[in-house]
Amino acid sequence: MPYFMACVQETLRLSPSVSMILPRYVPTNGMFIGETWVPPHTEISANPFVPHRNKDVFGDDADIFKPERWLDDHEKVRMMERYCFAFGYGSRKCIGRHLAVFESQKFLIQFLRDFNVQYCNPAHPCRVENWGINVYFDQYIKISHRRDRAWSLQKYPCIGQWVFLLPRMPRLPWYQMILDRVRRGAVIVDVGCCFGQDLRFLAAGGAPTEKMFATDIVSDFWDLSYDLFRDKDSFQAHFNTADVLDSNAPLGEIKSEADILLVNQVFHLFNRERQVAMAKNLVACSRPDTWIVGWHIGSVSGRALPVGVHTGGATGSAGGDTKLFHNDDTWTELWQQVGAETGTQWSIETAMQPLEEWGYEKEDTAWMGPNPMGFEFICRRIK
């Protein structure tokens, strides 16, 4: 802890966020600053970069990052602190400085404990512009840890590309309707839940978690979710290991029929035959007025993507020899078939968006083939 705080102090010394402290006005009699006479009422200020690199105070190595200097004898540290302007100086010193230091301790220690952080381009880590405060651009970093643990369990593209952290749930066109219904006590099941991030969005919106259920074929994802969100004591959703392609128990031990089946980023893992089988299994867990809602990768043309050509690192074997990316027509046709074969009737709504609006970069979609789109859907069971 002392060395960590020395690193924080040294960072504030070499790279203060504010390049000019609040101005002062020279008294009515004027004054000398050093050997320079400054007339009365002149507005003056000081750039902290200058005193922070004073070699008489910080030593001949004042221009280098050296946290150890803050672990020196107490009197020397007190002298260096008197020359630190990171939070201003004197009677106008930042009143929130103690809170800022506390936040840096709490957040950074937790963050660095759980993640490895690397610059993507160590030779040029960032670009800094001075706008009165220092603004950092092009500071690309690689953060790894939990993603790597999840990746070792199952090499899904959504894990490899950190898609599970994108805030998609509250941007669904039907999100408010889903949230209102769950608030009123509806049973919701997150199928293929991964880290359960979407249920947690609903919980953050005020939905009770006692009637939330989640399933995934990889149970370790759920255990990792508590490490990610730190909410094991407060998040009361129930998890079951289940294979949605298992017609005998597609939701594992969940016996109640669901009001809402949340199916995000699952259908696009499979070919059409297995998508039909999966949809039938979901129908078996539904009742009139059940909603099956979610999103996945779609395509303008509605096409099958051969596994092994563009897989984004995903194994893909469980999904068959292709992955079907839907458009409005192919999705509607699939549910018409499912309805006819199960004796049910469904109302279908869909929406397609450019993946850039979902937060994808161009390089993130290279494995998806030509013209991929974000595909959102809600299927309401009529009878």
PyMOL commands that set and color helices and strands:
alter all, ss='L'
color gray80, all
select helices_A, chain A and resi 2-14+51-53+55-58+67-71+74-82+90-92+97-114+146-153+157-160+163-165+169-171+175-183+197-204+220-229+267-269+272-284+317-319+328-342+355-358+362-368
alter helices_A, ss='H'
color red, helices_A
select strands_A, chain A and resi 24-25+31-33+36-38+43-44+116-119+127-130+134-137+141-144+188-191+212-216+238-241+260-262+291-299+303-306+322-325+346-353+372-381
alter strands_A, ss='S'
color yellow, strands_A
deselect
rebuild
show_as cartoon
